[in-house]
Amino acid sequence: MAVDKKWVAVESVVRAALVDRDVLKHPPESNEDWMWLAATITDHIVAAFETTPRDAG
């Protein structure tokens, strides 16, 4: 089975963000909770990688 190293790298960063927010013990319940979870995941990704958005058009 081939391993996509980029996917594995992103998955590990997302997993770390989920642990940082302790989502297993405190799952998001409100829109604000979801916003903070998304922000935490985004923070972890941006801190770990050089990111360039794809053209949306």
C-alpha positions in Angstrom: 0.0 0.0 0.0 1.4 3.4 -1.0 1.7 6.0 1.7 0.8 9.6 0.8 3.3 11.4 3.0 1.6 14.8 2.5 -1.7 13.4 3.7 -0.1 11.7 6.7 1.7 15.0 7.6 -1.6 17.0 7.5 -3.5 14.3 9.4 -1.0 14.3 12.2 -1.3 18.1 12.5 -5.1 17.9 12.5 -5.0 15.1 15.1 -2.7 17.3 17.3 -5.1 20.2 17.0 -8.0 17.9 18.1 -6.0 16.8 21.1 -5.2 20.4 21.9 -8.9 21.2 22.0 -9.6 17.9 23.9 -12.6 17.2 21.6 -13.1 13.7 23.0 -13.9 15.1 26.5 -15.4 18.3 25.3 -17.0 17.9 21.8 -18.3 21.0 20.1 -21.9 21.8 20.9 -22.5 25.3 19.6 -21.6 27.2 16.5 -19.1 29.1 18.6 -17.5 25.8 19.7 -17.2 24.7 16.1 -15.7 28.1 15.2 -13.0 27.7 17.9 -12.3 24.1 16.8 -11.9 25.2 13.2 -9.6 28.1 14.3 -7.5 25.7 16.4 -7.1 23.3 13.5 -6.3 26.1 11.1 -3.7 27.6 13.5 -2.0 24.2 13.8 -1.9 23.7 10.0 -0.6 27.2 9.2 2.1 26.9 11.9 3.2 23.5 10.6 3.2 24.1 6.8 3.9 26.8 4.3 0.4 27.1 2.8 -0.7 28.6 -0.5 -4.4 28.7 -1.3 -5.5 27.1 -4.5 -7.2 29.4 -7.0 -10.9 29.2 -6.2 -11.9 30.0 -9.8 
